[in-house]
């Protein structure tokens, strides 16, 4: 969450640009690995985490 939040701030609050940057950075990290990977799978995983609120956490407090 902290890393994704920093990237979101770096991208001026633009979630699409932040997600693109996050995918790019993860691919760069995986690029030195001998294990094959698919950049679409990286994006799919990150979007799944986004839906689960593990990426770009909602900072607004909800009061019931």
N, CA, C and O atoms as a Maestro MAE file, in Angstrom:
{
 s_m_m2io_version
 :::
 2.0.0
}

f_m_ct {
 s_m_title
 :::
 protein
 m_atom[256] {
  # First column is atom index #
  i_m_mmod_type
  r_m_x_coord
  r_m_y_coord
  r_m_z_coord
  i_m_residue_number
  s_m_chain_name
  s_m_pdb_residue_name
  s_m_pdb_atom_name
  i_m_atomic_number
  :::
  1 25 0.817 -1.194 0.000 1 A "UNK " " N  " 7
  2 3 0.000 0.000 0.000 1 A "UNK " " CA " 6
  3 2 0.861 1.258 0.000 1 A "UNK " " C  " 6
  4 15 0.557 2.214 -0.714 1 A "UNK " " O  " 8
  5 25 1.923 1.268 0.787 2 A "UNK " " N  " 7
  6 3 2.760 2.468 0.853 2 A "UNK " " CA " 6
  7 2 3.410 2.761 -0.490 2 A "UNK " " C  " 6
  8 15 3.462 3.910 -0.927 2 A "UNK " " O  " 8
  9 25 3.909 1.708 -1.146 3 A "UNK " " N  " 7
  10 3 4.571 1.894 -2.443 3 A "UNK " " CA " 6
  11 2 3.581 2.402 -3.473 3 A "UNK " " C  " 6
  12 15 3.876 3.339 -4.215 3 A "UNK " " O  " 8
  13 25 2.406 1.788 -3.521 4 A "UNK " " N  " 7
  14 3 1.414 2.214 -4.508 4 A "UNK " " CA " 6
  15 2 0.938 3.627 -4.228 4 A "UNK " " C  " 6
  16 15 0.680 4.394 -5.156 4 A "UNK " " O  " 8
  17 25 0.819 3.973 -2.959 5 A "UNK " " N  " 7
  18 3 0.396 5.326 -2.601 5 A "UNK " " CA " 6
  19 2 1.447 6.353 -3.014 5 A "UNK " " C  " 6
  20 15 1.106 7.435 -3.492 5 A "UNK " " O  " 8
  21 25 2.718 6.017 -2.831 6 A "UNK " " N  " 7
  22 3 3.793 6.927 -3.270 6 A "UNK " " CA " 6
  23 2 3.751 7.128 -4.782 6 A "UNK " " C  " 6
  24 15 3.909 8.246 -5.274 6 A "UNK " " O  " 8
  25 25 3.536 6.023 -5.523 7 A "UNK " " N  " 7
  26 3 3.471 6.135 -6.984 7 A "UNK " " CA " 6
  27 2 2.263 6.965 -7.404 7 A "UNK " " C  " 6
  28 15 2.347 7.755 -8.344 7 A "UNK " " O  " 8
  29 25 1.153 6.787 -6.717 8 A "UNK " " N  " 7
  30 3 -0.039 7.568 -7.025 8 A "UNK " " CA " 6
  31 2 0.239 9.054 -6.808 8 A "UNK " " C  " 6
  32 15 -0.178 9.883 -7.618 8 A "UNK " " O  " 8
  33 25 0.931 9.395 -5.736 9 A "UNK " " N  " 7
  34 3 1.293 10.790 -5.488 9 A "UNK " " CA " 6
  35 2 2.261 11.308 -6.548 9 A "UNK " " C  " 6
  36 15 2.144 12.448 -6.996 9 A "UNK " " O  " 8
  37 25 3.222 10.463 -6.952 10 A "UNK " " N  " 7
  38 3 4.177 10.858 -8.002 10 A "UNK " " CA " 6
  39 2 3.467 11.162 -9.319 10 A "UNK " " C  " 6
  40 15 3.913 12.006 -10.096 10 A "UNK " " O  " 8
  41 25 2.367 10.468 -9.557 11 A "UNK " " N  " 7
  42 3 1.616 10.640 -10.810 11 A "UNK " " CA " 6
  43 2 0.498 11.671 -10.665 11 A "UNK " " C  " 6
  44 15 -0.419 11.716 -11.485 11 A "UNK " " O  " 8
  45 25 0.575 12.486 -9.636 12 A "UNK " " N  " 7
  46 3 -0.389 13.570 -9.473 12 A "UNK " " CA " 6
  47 2 -1.810 13.089 -9.206 12 A "UNK " " C  " 6
  48 15 -2.773 13.785 -9.529 12 A "UNK " " O  " 8
  49 25 -1.946 11.893 -8.615 13 A "UNK " " N  " 7
  50 3 -3.261 11.372 -8.303 13 A "UNK " " CA " 6
  51 2 -3.948 10.661 -9.456 13 A "UNK " " C  " 6
  52 15 -5.112 10.276 -9.337 13 A "UNK " " O  " 8
  53 25 -3.248 10.479 -10.571 14 A "UNK " " N  " 7
  54 3 -3.813 9.800 -11.737 14 A "UNK " " CA " 6
  55 2 -3.631 8.287 -11.572 14 A "UNK " " C  " 6
  56 15 -2.517 7.787 -11.724 14 A "UNK " " O  " 8
  57 25 -4.714 7.545 -11.260 15 A "UNK " " N  " 7
  58 3 -4.564 6.115 -10.991 15 A "UNK " " CA " 6
  59 2 -4.121 5.299 -12.204 15 A "UNK " " C  " 6
  60 15 -3.394 4.318 -12.047 15 A "UNK " " O  " 8
  61 25 -4.540 5.680 -13.401 16 A "UNK " " N  " 7
  62 3 -4.126 4.931 -14.595 16 A "UNK " " CA " 6
  63 2 -2.624 5.080 -14.822 16 A "UNK " " C  " 6
  64 15 -1.930 4.101 -15.099 16 A "UNK " " O  " 8
  65 25 -2.129 6.304 -14.703 17 A "UNK " " N  " 7
  66 3 -0.694 6.530 -14.875 17 A "UNK " " CA " 6
  67 2 0.089 5.816 -13.774 17 A "UNK " " C  " 6
  68 15 1.157 5.259 -14.032 17 A "UNK " " O  " 8
  69 25 -0.430 5.830 -12.563 18 A "UNK " " N  " 7
  70 3 0.248 5.157 -11.450 18 A "UNK " " CA " 6
  71 2 0.266 3.645 -11.655 18 A "UNK " " C  " 6
  72 15 1.273 2.993 -11.382 18 A "UNK " " O  " 8
  73 25 -0.842 3.087 -12.133 19 A "UNK " " N  " 7
  74 3 -0.889 1.649 -12.400 19 A "UNK " " CA " 6
  75 2 0.100 1.287 -13.508 19 A "UNK " " C  " 6
  76 15 0.809 0.286 -13.400 19 A "UNK " " O  " 8
  77 25 0.155 2.085 -14.561 20 A "UNK " " N  " 7
  78 3 1.108 1.842 -15.651 20 A "UNK " " CA " 6
  79 2 2.548 1.876 -15.129 20 A "UNK " " C  " 6
  80 15 3.374 1.042 -15.500 20 A "UNK " " O  " 8
  81 25 2.834 2.852 -14.264 21 A "UNK " " N  " 7
  82 3 4.173 2.975 -13.698 21 A "UNK " " CA " 6
  83 2 4.480 1.782 -12.793 21 A "UNK " " C  " 6
  84 15 5.597 1.265 -12.797 21 A "UNK " " O  " 8
  85 25 3.488 1.352 -12.024 22 A "UNK " " N  " 7
  86 3 3.677 0.212 -11.144 22 A "UNK " " CA " 6
  87 2 3.966 -1.054 -11.950 22 A "UNK " " C  " 6
  88 15 4.865 -1.822 -11.608 22 A "UNK " " O  " 8
  89 25 3.204 -1.266 -13.016 23 A "UNK " " N  " 7
  90 3 3.431 -2.432 -13.878 23 A "UNK " " CA " 6
  91 2 4.839 -2.368 -14.467 23 A "UNK " " C  " 6
  92 15 5.558 -3.367 -14.477 23 A "UNK " " O  " 8
  93 25 5.226 -1.204 -14.953 24 A "UNK " " N  " 7
  94 3 6.559 -1.033 -15.530 24 A "UNK " " CA " 6
  95 2 7.654 -1.372 -14.522 24 A "UNK " " C  " 6
  96 15 8.621 -2.054 -14.861 24 A "UNK " " O  " 8
  97 25 7.506 -0.898 -13.285 25 A "UNK " " N  " 7
  98 3 8.514 -1.151 -12.261 25 A "UNK " " CA " 6
  99 2 8.571 -2.630 -11.879 25 A "UNK " " C  " 6
  100 15 9.660 -3.174 -11.693 25 A "UNK " " O  " 8
  101 25 7.422 -3.285 -11.760 26 A "UNK " " N  " 7
  102 3 7.398 -4.708 -11.418 26 A "UNK " " CA " 6
  103 2 8.020 -5.518 -12.546 26 A "UNK " " C  " 6
  104 15 8.781 -6.451 -12.291 26 A "UNK " " O  " 8
  105 25 7.708 -5.175 -13.781 27 A "UNK " " N  " 7
  106 3 8.283 -5.885 -14.924 27 A "UNK " " CA " 6
  107 2 9.800 -5.718 -14.944 27 A "UNK " " C  " 6
  108 15 10.530 -6.663 -15.243 27 A "UNK " " O  " 8
  109 25 10.270 -4.514 -14.624 28 A "UNK " " N  " 7
  110 3 11.714 -4.291 -14.559 28 A "UNK " " CA " 6
  111 2 12.354 -5.185 -13.499 28 A "UNK " " C  " 6
  112 15 13.426 -5.746 -13.722 28 A "UNK " " O  " 8
  113 25 11.695 -5.316 -12.346 29 A "UNK " " N  " 7
  114 3 12.216 -6.180 -11.291 29 A "UNK " " CA " 6
  115 2 12.222 -7.642 -11.724 29 A "UNK " " C  " 6
  116 15 13.168 -8.372 -11.425 29 A "UNK " " O  " 8
  117 25 11.187 -8.072 -12.417 30 A "UNK " " N  " 7
  118 3 11.097 -9.453 -12.872 30 A "UNK " " CA " 6
  119 2 11.967 -9.716 -14.088 30 A "UNK " " C  " 6
  120 15 12.306 -10.864 -14.376 30 A "UNK " " O  " 8
  121 25 12.327 -8.671 -14.793 31 A "UNK " " N  " 7
  122 3 13.087 -8.818 -16.030 31 A "UNK " " CA " 6
  123 2 14.435 -9.474 -15.854 31 A "UNK " " C  " 6
  124 15 14.979 -10.024 -16.811 31 A "UNK " " O  " 8
  125 25 14.989 -9.429 -14.655 32 A "UNK " " N  " 7
  126 3 16.289 -10.041 -14.419 32 A "UNK " " CA " 6
  127 2 16.156 -11.491 -13.966 32 A "UNK " " C  " 6
  128 15 17.159 -12.159 -13.715 32 A "UNK " " O  " 8
  129 25 14.935 -11.973 -13.861 33 A "UNK " " N  " 7
  130 3 14.676 -13.331 -13.403 33 A "UNK " " CA " 6
  131 2 14.759 -14.323 -14.566 33 A "UNK " " C  " 6
  132 15 14.532 -13.963 -15.721 33 A "UNK " " O  " 8
  133 25 15.087 -15.569 -14.245 34 A "UNK " " N  " 7
  134 3 15.100 -16.626 -15.252 34 A "UNK " " CA " 6
  135 2 13.709 -17.212 -15.461 34 A "UNK " " C  " 6
  136 15 13.493 -17.987 -16.392 34 A "UNK " " O  " 8
  137 25 12.778 -16.847 -14.607 35 A "UNK " " N  " 7
  138 3 11.409 -17.358 -14.683 35 A "UNK " " CA " 6
  139 2 10.623 -16.525 -15.700 35 A "UNK " " C  " 6
  140 15 10.651 -15.295 -15.663 35 A "UNK " " O  " 8
  141 25 9.932 -17.203 -16.595 36 A "UNK " " N  " 7
  142 3 9.130 -16.508 -17.600 36 A "UNK " " CA " 6
  143 2 7.908 -15.865 -16.931 36 A "UNK " " C  " 6
  144 15 7.361 -16.412 -15.973 36 A "UNK " " O  " 8
  145 25 7.495 -14.728 -17.430 37 A "UNK " " N  " 7
  146 3 6.320 -14.041 -16.917 37 A "UNK " " CA " 6
  147 2 5.657 -13.297 -18.057 37 A "UNK " " C  " 6
  148 15 6.253 -13.086 -19.113 37 A "UNK " " O  " 8
  149 25 4.435 -12.908 -17.832 38 A "UNK " " N  " 7
  150 3 3.652 -12.195 -18.830 38 A "UNK " " CA " 6
  151 2 3.277 -10.844 -18.246 38 A "UNK " " C  " 6
  152 15 2.741 -10.778 -17.140 38 A "UNK " " O  " 8
  153 25 3.551 -9.767 -18.970 39 A "UNK " " N  " 7
  154 3 3.232 -8.445 -18.434 39 A "UNK " " CA " 6
  155 2 1.731 -8.264 -18.230 39 A "UNK " " C  " 6
  156 15 1.310 -7.507 -17.355 39 A "UNK " " O  " 8
  157 25 0.920 -8.956 -19.032 40 A "UNK " " N  " 7
  158 3 -0.525 -8.912 -18.827 40 A "UNK " " CA " 6
  159 2 -0.918 -9.535 -17.497 40 A "UNK " " C  " 6
  160 15 -1.863 -9.087 -16.847 40 A "UNK " " O  " 8
  161 25 -0.181 -10.582 -17.092 41 A "UNK " " N  " 7
  162 3 -0.445 -11.217 -15.804 41 A "UNK " " CA " 6
  163 2 -0.095 -10.282 -14.657 41 A "UNK " " C  " 6
  164 15 -0.787 -10.262 -13.639 41 A "UNK " " O  " 8
  165 25 0.974 -9.508 -14.814 42 A "UNK " " N  " 7
  166 3 1.355 -8.534 -13.789 42 A "UNK " " CA " 6
  167 2 0.241 -7.498 -13.640 42 A "UNK " " C  " 6
  168 15 -0.175 -7.182 -12.525 42 A "UNK " " O  " 8
  169 25 -0.232 -6.980 -14.752 43 A "UNK " " N  " 7
  170 3 -1.311 -5.984 -14.721 43 A "UNK " " CA " 6
  171 2 -2.582 -6.593 -14.109 43 A "UNK " " C  " 6
  172 15 -3.250 -5.948 -13.301 43 A "UNK " " O  " 8
  173 25 -2.912 -7.830 -14.492 44 A "UNK " " N  " 7
  174 3 -4.093 -8.513 -13.973 44 A "UNK " " CA " 6
  175 2 -3.998 -8.664 -12.449 44 A "UNK " " C  " 6
  176 15 -4.965 -8.409 -11.731 44 A "UNK " " O  " 8
  177 25 -2.833 -9.078 -11.969 45 A "UNK " " N  " 7
  178 3 -2.633 -9.248 -10.530 45 A "UNK " " CA " 6
  179 2 -2.793 -7.916 -9.800 45 A "UNK " " C  " 6
  180 15 -3.485 -7.836 -8.785 45 A "UNK " " O  " 8
  181 25 -2.155 -6.880 -10.318 46 A "UNK " " N  " 7
  182 3 -2.228 -5.571 -9.657 46 A "UNK " " CA " 6
  183 2 -3.652 -5.022 -9.672 46 A "UNK " " C  " 6
  184 15 -4.089 -4.419 -8.692 46 A "UNK " " O  " 8
  185 25 -4.370 -5.221 -10.755 47 A "UNK " " N  " 7
  186 3 -5.762 -4.775 -10.809 47 A "UNK " " CA " 6
  187 2 -6.595 -5.557 -9.801 47 A "UNK " " C  " 6
  188 15 -7.476 -4.989 -9.157 47 A "UNK " " O  " 8
  189 25 -6.328 -6.851 -9.656 48 A "UNK " " N  " 7
  190 3 -7.016 -7.649 -8.644 48 A "UNK " " CA " 6
  191 2 -6.766 -7.112 -7.248 48 A "UNK " " C  " 6
  192 15 -7.676 -7.067 -6.419 48 A "UNK " " O  " 8
  193 25 -5.533 -6.705 -6.988 49 A "UNK " " N  " 7
  194 3 -5.211 -6.113 -5.697 49 A "UNK " " CA " 6
  195 2 -5.871 -4.739 -5.539 49 A "UNK " " C  " 6
  196 15 -6.268 -4.357 -4.439 49 A "UNK " " O  " 8
  197 25 -5.981 -4.010 -6.638 50 A "UNK " " N  " 7
  198 3 -6.664 -2.715 -6.618 50 A "UNK " " CA " 6
  199 2 -8.117 -2.897 -6.205 50 A "UNK " " C  " 6
  200 15 -8.633 -2.143 -5.379 50 A "UNK " " O  " 8
  201 25 -8.772 -3.892 -6.777 51 A "UNK " " N  " 7
  202 3 -10.167 -4.157 -6.454 51 A "UNK " " CA " 6
  203 2 -10.304 -4.554 -4.985 51 A "UNK " " C  " 6
  204 15 -11.304 -4.230 -4.344 51 A "UNK " " O  " 8
  205 25 -9.310 -5.251 -4.455 52 A "UNK " " N  " 7
  206 3 -9.333 -5.668 -3.051 52 A "UNK " " CA " 6
  207 2 -8.876 -4.542 -2.115 52 A "UNK " " C  " 6
  208 15 -8.728 -4.751 -0.911 52 A "UNK " " O  " 8
  209 25 -8.655 -3.352 -2.676 53 A "UNK " " N  " 7
  210 3 -8.213 -2.166 -1.919 53 A "UNK " " CA " 6
  211 2 -6.824 -2.334 -1.306 53 A "UNK " " C  " 6
  212 15 -6.512 -1.687 -0.306 53 A "UNK " " O  " 8
  213 25 -5.994 -3.184 -1.886 54 A "UNK " " N  " 7
  214 3 -4.617 -3.334 -1.428 54 A "UNK " " CA " 6
  215 2 -3.665 -2.440 -2.205 54 A "UNK " " C  " 6
  216 15 -2.489 -2.332 -1.858 54 A "UNK " " O  " 8
  217 25 -4.157 -1.810 -3.236 55 A "UNK " " N  " 7
  218 3 -3.394 -0.872 -4.034 55 A "UNK " " CA " 6
  219 2 -4.192 0.425 -4.046 55 A "UNK " " C  " 6
  220 15 -5.413 0.386 -4.194 55 A "UNK " " O  " 8
  221 25 -3.552 1.544 -3.899 56 A "UNK " " N  " 7
  222 3 -4.195 2.851 -3.815 56 A "UNK " " CA " 6
  223 2 -5.295 2.818 -2.750 56 A "UNK " " C  " 6
  224 15 -6.473 2.963 -3.074 56 A "UNK " " O  " 8
  225 25 -4.920 2.628 -1.490 57 A "UNK " " N  " 7
  226 3 -5.931 2.512 -0.437 57 A "UNK " " CA " 6
  227 2 -6.798 3.756 -0.339 57 A "UNK " " C  " 6
  228 15 -6.346 4.872 -0.596 57 A "UNK " " O  " 8
  229 25 -8.032 3.546 0.031 58 A "UNK " " N  " 7
  230 3 -8.975 4.647 0.212 58 A "UNK " " CA " 6
  231 2 -8.625 5.342 1.522 58 A "UNK " " C  " 6
  232 15 -8.791 4.760 2.593 58 A "UNK " " O  " 8
  233 25 -8.144 6.579 1.448 59 A "UNK " " N  " 7
  234 3 -7.706 7.303 2.629 59 A "UNK " " CA " 6
  235 2 -8.868 7.946 3.376 59 A "UNK " " C  " 6
  236 15 -8.713 8.366 4.522 59 A "UNK " " O  " 8
  237 25 -10.010 8.022 2.744 60 A "UNK " " N  " 7
  238 3 -11.143 8.665 3.354 60 A "UNK " " CA " 6
  239 2 -11.727 7.761 4.434 60 A "UNK " " C  " 6
  240 15 -12.038 6.597 4.179 60 A "UNK " " O  " 8
  241 25 -11.872 8.299 5.628 61 A "UNK " " N  " 7
  242 3 -12.442 7.515 6.729 61 A "UNK " " CA " 6
  243 2 -13.953 7.439 6.575 61 A "UNK " " C  " 6
  244 15 -14.604 8.428 6.240 61 A "UNK " " O  " 8
  245 25 -14.492 6.277 6.819 62 A "UNK " " N  " 7
  246 3 -15.928 6.079 6.738 62 A "UNK " " CA " 6
  247 2 -16.449 6.016 8.162 62 A "UNK " " C  " 6
  248 15 -16.034 5.170 8.955 62 A "UNK " " O  " 8
  249 25 -17.359 6.917 8.472 63 A "UNK " " N  " 7
  250 3 -17.944 6.952 9.816 63 A "UNK " " CA " 6
  251 2 -19.389 6.510 9.722 63 A "UNK " " C  " 6
  252 15 -20.168 7.049 8.936 63 A "UNK " " O  " 8
  253 25 -19.743 5.510 10.542 64 A "UNK " " N  " 7
  254 3 -21.087 4.954 10.455 64 A "UNK " " CA " 6
  255 2 -22.056 5.451 11.406 64 A "UNK " " C  " 6
  256 15 -23.211 5.024 11.390 64 A "UNK " " O  " 8
  :::
 }
 m_bond[255] {
  # First column is bond index #
  i_m_from
  i_m_to
  i_m_order
  :::
  1 1 2 1
  2 2 3 1
  3 3 4 2
  4 3 5 1
  5 5 6 1
  6 6 7 1
  7 7 8 2
  8 7 9 1
  9 9 10 1
  10 10 11 1
  11 11 12 2
  12 11 13 1
  13 13 14 1
  14 14 15 1
  15 15 16 2
  16 15 17 1
  17 17 18 1
  18 18 19 1
  19 19 20 2
  20 19 21 1
  21 21 22 1
  22 22 23 1
  23 23 24 2
  24 23 25 1
  25 25 26 1
  26 26 27 1
  27 27 28 2
  28 27 29 1
  29 29 30 1
  30 30 31 1
  31 31 32 2
  32 31 33 1
  33 33 34 1
  34 34 35 1
  35 35 36 2
  36 35 37 1
  37 37 38 1
  38 38 39 1
  39 39 40 2
  40 39 41 1
  41 41 42 1
  42 42 43 1
  43 43 44 2
  44 43 45 1
  45 45 46 1
  46 46 47 1
  47 47 48 2
  48 47 49 1
  49 49 50 1
  50 50 51 1
  51 51 52 2
  52 51 53 1
  53 53 54 1
  54 54 55 1
  55 55 56 2
  56 55 57 1
  57 57 58 1
  58 58 59 1
  59 59 60 2
  60 59 61 1
  61 61 62 1
  62 62 63 1
  63 63 64 2
  64 63 65 1
  65 65 66 1
  66 66 67 1
  67 67 68 2
  68 67 69 1
  69 69 70 1
  70 70 71 1
  71 71 72 2
  72 71 73 1
  73 73 74 1
  74 74 75 1
  75 75 76 2
  76 75 77 1
  77 77 78 1
  78 78 79 1
  79 79 80 2
  80 79 81 1
  81 81 82 1
  82 82 83 1
  83 83 84 2
  84 83 85 1
  85 85 86 1
  86 86 87 1
  87 87 88 2
  88 87 89 1
  89 89 90 1
  90 90 91 1
  91 91 92 2
  92 91 93 1
  93 93 94 1
  94 94 95 1
  95 95 96 2
  96 95 97 1
  97 97 98 1
  98 98 99 1
  99 99 100 2
  100 99 101 1
  101 101 102 1
  102 102 103 1
  103 103 104 2
  104 103 105 1
  105 105 106 1
  106 106 107 1
  107 107 108 2
  108 107 109 1
  109 109 110 1
  110 110 111 1
  111 111 112 2
  112 111 113 1
  113 113 114 1
  114 114 115 1
  115 115 116 2
  116 115 117 1
  117 117 118 1
  118 118 119 1
  119 119 120 2
  120 119 121 1
  121 121 122 1
  122 122 123 1
  123 123 124 2
  124 123 125 1
  125 125 126 1
  126 126 127 1
  127 127 128 2
  128 127 129 1
  129 129 130 1
  130 130 131 1
  131 131 132 2
  132 131 133 1
  133 133 134 1
  134 134 135 1
  135 135 136 2
  136 135 137 1
  137 137 138 1
  138 138 139 1
  139 139 140 2
  140 139 141 1
  141 141 142 1
  142 142 143 1
  143 143 144 2
  144 143 145 1
  145 145 146 1
  146 146 147 1
  147 147 148 2
  148 147 149 1
  149 149 150 1
  150 150 151 1
  151 151 152 2
  152 151 153 1
  153 153 154 1
  154 154 155 1
  155 155 156 2
  156 155 157 1
  157 157 158 1
  158 158 159 1
  159 159 160 2
  160 159 161 1
  161 161 162 1
  162 162 163 1
  163 163 164 2
  164 163 165 1
  165 165 166 1
  166 166 167 1
  167 167 168 2
  168 167 169 1
  169 169 170 1
  170 170 171 1
  171 171 172 2
  172 171 173 1
  173 173 174 1
  174 174 175 1
  175 175 176 2
  176 175 177 1
  177 177 178 1
  178 178 179 1
  179 179 180 2
  180 179 181 1
  181 181 182 1
  182 182 183 1
  183 183 184 2
  184 183 185 1
  185 185 186 1
  186 186 187 1
  187 187 188 2
  188 187 189 1
  189 189 190 1
  190 190 191 1
  191 191 192 2
  192 191 193 1
  193 193 194 1
  194 194 195 1
  195 195 196 2
  196 195 197 1
  197 197 198 1
  198 198 199 1
  199 199 200 2
  200 199 201 1
  201 201 202 1
  202 202 203 1
  203 203 204 2
  204 203 205 1
  205 205 206 1
  206 206 207 1
  207 207 208 2
  208 207 209 1
  209 209 210 1
  210 210 211 1
  211 211 212 2
  212 211 213 1
  213 213 214 1
  214 214 215 1
  215 215 216 2
  216 215 217 1
  217 217 218 1
  218 218 219 1
  219 219 220 2
  220 219 221 1
  221 221 222 1
  222 222 223 1
  223 223 224 2
  224 223 225 1
  225 225 226 1
  226 226 227 1
  227 227 228 2
  228 227 229 1
  229 229 230 1
  230 230 231 1
  231 231 232 2
  232 231 233 1
  233 233 234 1
  234 234 235 1
  235 235 236 2
  236 235 237 1
  237 237 238 1
  238 238 239 1
  239 239 240 2
  240 239 241 1
  241 241 242 1
  242 242 243 1
  243 243 244 2
  244 243 245 1
  245 245 246 1
  246 246 247 1
  247 247 248 2
  248 247 249 1
  249 249 250 1
  250 250 251 1
  251 251 252 2
  252 251 253 1
  253 253 254 1
  254 254 255 1
  255 255 256 2
  :::
 }
}
